[in-house]
Amino acid sequence: MLSRRSFLLSTLAASTALPTLAHSQNATPRADDAPPTVLRLERRSIEVNGKPASVFGIRQPNGTFGVRTEVGKRFRVRVENGISEPSLIHWHGLTPPWQQDGVPGVSGPPIPPGGSADYDFPLRFGGTYWMHSHWGFQEQLMMDAPLIIRDERDRADQQEVIVMLGDFSFRSPEQIFEELRKGDAMPPMAGMPQATPAAAEMKGMGQGKEMMAPKSGSMSGGMPGMATGVGKPDLNDVKYDAFLANDRTLADPEVVKVEPGGRALLRVINSASMSAFHVDLGPLEGELIAVDGFRIAPVKARRFPIAVAQRLDIRLAIPRAPAAHPVLAKLEGENKQTGIVLVAGGAQVARMPGEASMASPALTLDLESRLRALSPLKPRKADRVHTINLTGEMTGYRWSLNNVAWTKGTAPLALAKGERVELVLINKTMMPHPMHLHGHEFQVVEIDGKRFPGAVRDTVLVPPGRRVVVAFDANNPGHWAFHCHLLYHMEAGMFATFRYV
Ligand SMILES: [Cu+2]
């Protein structure tokens, strides 16, 4: 059982190892006297498609979902497990001491029903993060919440608007997984080939890079380089009943009042279990200023891709004229959409359909290849390179890394403190995989052989047949997870760990 004492002990151990922690304690001695923020894991009921749905939630006693705090403060939180099963919460994108990272069986044991666990570590950087259960399939049932760390980017004249995206099914996640394993859950999707023939073709293609890499351009107007019928990706292998933005569908979307002529900061969090989206601002142009919490050289556009677990910080200048401005999230590869509505002045909110007139393209790396970190890693030769093939097949729904489906007995990947590490991620499958590293931010430094100083982030999409290299500094010793963030891929074994002291 995870006692409070064990957490406090691990925090103490970490404080001797991390000078920043000790410094921060000295600088703000009074902060430790304040009571921690309580987060309760709870069952709650929402309405989806006119029907009641029982889901989870992570809320403070005052009803606030998740946490909003400030950079430089300590993350002092007590998680109380108010549900009837074990749970453990991961602070996605943060860099805590490893025992507080919230991955059962890697960081520590789960919190039993009725139990609690304490967390206490310094917040090194600001931005848009989130928290979610890493226990079983609880994430599919919305055991997740925003984790916002305000910093100098937050301006008094700028209204913060959080958009949490999700995918929802009335079937239980266990049933969904069972159907995937049996292979009968694959929806016949318009224009999408079934996995088997495509996967068979893939085997004869080596890396399949030449055949499959989208060669060109824009994200609008179909799937660039993917129109030949060969090497189309498999997308959306779970058929969902609804796509949610802040718990709601477009039948009854959240309506947020904004100031005509004012500024807004959209913090978009893709907390869906399996679904990637294009954030579509309609006629408004947004300025993307951060991905996964980390600053980039701003990019102006009307549409931005967001893979599972990623975040986008988008600045918006609201026009002066009274108007409703939908912020839509369009499911990749299909015509489903969800979203919220920003309303400036006394404008009418028109009803928006849950289905767009045409299907969206698959996500590409076009934007990723253009992103440039504002605070890149110091240029340095890698001390260690891990090549990680993303492997698997739809038959039996087997997913793995380097053909190893993770179990508790799987040996961790090696690295050593102080090293610059590069992970070469090569997708040998027909599905895109959003790959997430715990406990460290990484920088995207190469796509398909082309080096560039890309975005610093914690989750990167690797589409079918593509090669993406990320670099990070091994500066947070411990035992850390690295995995595909598609929930059912992770559960099937697309997971590995790194361990160093
Ligand atoms: Cu995956």
Residues whose N, C-alpha, C, O or C-beta is under 5 A from the ligand:
A	BS01	CU	P432 H433 C484 L486 H489 M494
